[in-house]
Amino acid sequence: MTTTPTTDEPILPRQAAEASSSRGHAGPLHVPRWPTELPLLCLVVLVALGVWALLAVTVFGLLYVGLIGVFVFLSHVVFIAHIRGSAVRLGPSQLPDLHARVVELSHRAGLDAPPETYVQSAGGSLNAFATKFFRSHIVVLYSDLLEACGDDEAARDMVIGHELGHHRSGHLRFNWLLLPGLVMPFIGSAYSRAREYTCDRYGKALCGDRDGALRGLIVLAAGGRLGRRVDVGQFIEQSRSLESSWMTLGRWLSFYPQLCERVDALQRDLDRAPVRSARGTVGALAILAAMVGTPIVLGVVAFALLAALGKSLEGIAAAAADLDPPAEHQAPSTADGLAKVQEDFATFEAHLRELQRRGGSLPADAEELYQSWSTTRPGEAPLDPFDGLEYGVVVDGRSYRIWSSGPDTEPGTADDPSIDVDLSSAPRP
């Protein structure tokens, strides 16, 4: 069991120099950003510009965004009012020792003026945060976290320096405009994690003690009393449990690096992030590919099934149409119908005599008469205008009687017109 974090390399000379520098009157510190922060910021800006451009296409899109913006802004106003009214603001006569330390660290960080700094009870939560309201820079330190740090000034300075780093790095500027990119999964979350690593660099530089900075992070994980008993090496080893496919995906979606990863990076002097197994990365990419590809494949299959179903329904509809009864026949007036009947009778007689003139067998019944129609006439044989059906035909040797159902559409009644065609004599020249 170890009581304080230790490292294998000799660090006391460097720590002493850093501690002397942080508490002396040297100029502002120069703390480099985390390597991926600025490239990711460019991606966030591009995403935000793209989303705003899409929303600008429709007036309603901008209206909704405006309404949501007003709601979020008013919620922030309420939040700032709560901080200023319910938390204790540090000042020369209000917790003066802590106030003096914030002023000194702000000067060392290169801030033009120290931020409004508040101490707030949060029901046992170990946290601190930086925020902004117009031009006012604000830092809130939870009292439980300060009490957990106790007399460990280096751990406390790590926490304060981290929050000052957010203001010094400009992490709170233009967040309203960048909001679409900041909340974008993977891109926004990666940028947020890079900012946290940058601020850990500020915390370490301002506290001037790497071991003290490690203790500041350990307090966040295990609290003040138990944090002193944490084995840092074993805590760092916990990060290996994050190398599976699902845990890798969870880390990518997280807006904050895990504390064991931050401790690991801090122990490495924050030169680089911990190296992870490639298997977890490959597995996470495979999960993402499956999440994206599966809906696409299912969509294609569903489209193909719907297309096949549509064709089947078309075939069923066509078959049903063939089974549908014909549309109700609209009979003409009596005069028009009789005129049409006489015209058709003359055409039938001409057809039969043409067949006689050509020689060969004559139609033996009504079916053969209609079948033979195309041999002498273009188109289909005429139908009875009164009932829309074929004319009645009676064949007696070489004599043909062709009749219509008449105006009452009932065959065999007195109003049925008919014609007799006798082909027993020689054909007419």
MOQUI-V576101 format. One record per backbone hydrogen bond with DSSP energy under -0.5 kcal/mol. NH is the residue of the N-H (numbers start at 1). CO is the residue of the C=O. If there is no record, write none. Layout:
BEGIN
nh->NH co->CO
nh->NH co->CO
END
This chain:
BEGIN
nh->11 co->9
nh->15 co->11
nh->16 co->12
nh->17 co->13
nh->18 co->14
nh->19 co->15
nh->19 co->208
nh->20 co->16
nh->21 co->17
nh->22 co->18
nh->23 co->19
nh->24 co->20
nh->24 co->21
nh->26 co->21
nh->29 co->108
nh->31 co->29
nh->32 co->30
nh->37 co->34
nh->38 co->34
nh->40 co->36
nh->41 co->37
nh->42 co->38
nh->43 co->39
nh->44 co->40
nh->45 co->41
nh->46 co->42
nh->47 co->43
nh->48 co->44
nh->49 co->45
nh->50 co->46
nh->51 co->47
nh->52 co->48
nh->53 co->49
nh->54 co->50
nh->55 co->51
nh->56 co->52
nh->57 co->53
nh->57 co->54
nh->58 co->55
nh->62 co->55
nh->62 co->58
nh->63 co->59
nh->64 co->60
nh->65 co->61
nh->66 co->62
nh->67 co->63
nh->68 co->64
nh->69 co->65
nh->70 co->66
nh->71 co->67
nh->72 co->68
nh->73 co->69
nh->74 co->70
nh->75 co->71
nh->76 co->72
nh->77 co->73
nh->78 co->74
nh->79 co->75
nh->80 co->76
nh->81 co->77
nh->82 co->78
nh->83 co->79
nh->84 co->80
nh->85 co->81
nh->86 co->82
nh->87 co->83
nh->88 co->119
nh->89 co->87
nh->90 co->117
nh->91 co->94
nh->94 co->91
nh->95 co->93
nh->99 co->95
nh->100 co->96
nh->101 co->97
nh->102 co->98
nh->103 co->99
nh->104 co->100
nh->105 co->101
nh->106 co->102
nh->107 co->103
nh->108 co->104
nh->109 co->105
nh->110 co->106
nh->110 co->107
nh->111 co->106
nh->116 co->137
nh->118 co->139
nh->119 co->88
nh->120 co->141
nh->125 co->122
nh->127 co->125
nh->129 co->140
nh->131 co->138
nh->133 co->136
nh->136 co->133
nh->137 co->135
nh->138 co->131
nh->139 co->116
nh->140 co->129
nh->141 co->118
nh->142 co->127
nh->142 co->140
nh->143 co->120
nh->145 co->142
nh->146 co->142
nh->147 co->143
nh->148 co->144
nh->149 co->145
nh->150 co->146
nh->152 co->149
nh->153 co->151
nh->156 co->152
nh->157 co->153
nh->158 co->154
nh->159 co->155
nh->160 co->156
nh->161 co->157
nh->162 co->158
nh->163 co->159
nh->164 co->160
nh->165 co->161
nh->166 co->162
nh->167 co->163
nh->168 co->164
nh->169 co->165
nh->170 co->167
nh->171 co->166
nh->173 co->170
nh->175 co->172
nh->178 co->174
nh->179 co->175
nh->179 co->176
nh->181 co->178
nh->182 co->178
nh->183 co->179
nh->184 co->181
nh->187 co->185
nh->188 co->184
nh->189 co->184
nh->190 co->186
nh->191 co->187
nh->192 co->188
nh->193 co->189
nh->194 co->190
nh->195 co->191
nh->196 co->192
nh->197 co->193
nh->198 co->194
nh->199 co->195
nh->200 co->196
nh->201 co->197
nh->202 co->198
nh->203 co->199
nh->204 co->200
nh->205 co->201
nh->206 co->202
nh->207 co->203
nh->208 co->204
nh->209 co->204
nh->213 co->209
nh->214 co->210
nh->215 co->211
nh->216 co->212
nh->217 co->213
nh->218 co->214
nh->219 co->215
nh->220 co->216
nh->221 co->217
nh->222 co->218
nh->223 co->219
nh->227 co->223
nh->228 co->224
nh->229 co->226
nh->230 co->227
nh->232 co->230
nh->235 co->231
nh->236 co->232
nh->237 co->233
nh->238 co->234
nh->238 co->235
nh->239 co->236
nh->240 co->237
nh->241 co->238
nh->242 co->239
nh->243 co->240
nh->248 co->244
nh->249 co->245
nh->250 co->246
nh->251 co->247
nh->252 co->248
nh->253 co->249
nh->254 co->250
nh->254 co->251
nh->261 co->258
nh->262 co->258
nh->263 co->259
nh->264 co->260
nh->265 co->261
nh->266 co->262
nh->267 co->263
nh->268 co->264
nh->269 co->266
nh->270 co->265
nh->271 co->268
nh->281 co->277
nh->282 co->278
nh->283 co->279
nh->284 co->280
nh->285 co->281
nh->286 co->282
nh->287 co->283
nh->288 co->284
nh->289 co->285
nh->290 co->286
nh->291 co->287
nh->292 co->288
nh->293 co->289
nh->294 co->290
nh->295 co->291
nh->296 co->292
nh->297 co->293
nh->298 co->294
nh->299 co->295
nh->300 co->296
nh->301 co->297
nh->302 co->298
nh->303 co->299
nh->304 co->300
nh->305 co->301
nh->306 co->302
nh->307 co->303
nh->308 co->304
nh->309 co->305
nh->310 co->306
nh->311 co->307
nh->312 co->308
nh->313 co->309
nh->314 co->310
nh->315 co->311
nh->316 co->312
nh->317 co->313
nh->318 co->314
nh->319 co->315
nh->320 co->316
nh->321 co->317
nh->322 co->318
nh->323 co->319
nh->324 co->320
nh->331 co->329
nh->332 co->385
nh->337 co->333
nh->338 co->334
nh->339 co->335
nh->340 co->336
nh->341 co->337
nh->342 co->338
nh->343 co->339
nh->344 co->340
nh->345 co->341
nh->346 co->342
nh->347 co->343
nh->348 co->344
nh->349 co->345
nh->350 co->346
nh->351 co->347
nh->352 co->348
nh->353 co->349
nh->354 co->350
nh->355 co->351
nh->356 co->352
nh->357 co->353
nh->358 co->354
nh->359 co->355
nh->359 co->356
nh->369 co->365
nh->370 co->366
nh->371 co->367
nh->372 co->368
nh->373 co->370
nh->374 co->371
nh->375 co->372
nh->376 co->373
nh->377 co->373
nh->384 co->389
nh->388 co->384
nh->392 co->403
nh->394 co->401
nh->396 co->399
nh->398 co->396
nh->399 co->396
nh->400 co->421
nh->401 co->394
nh->402 co->400
nh->402 co->419
nh->403 co->392
nh->404 co->417
nh->409 co->406
nh->410 co->405
nh->411 co->409
nh->413 co->410
nh->416 co->413
nh->417 co->415
nh->419 co->402
nh->421 co->400
nh->422 co->420
nh->423 co->398
nh->423 co->421
END
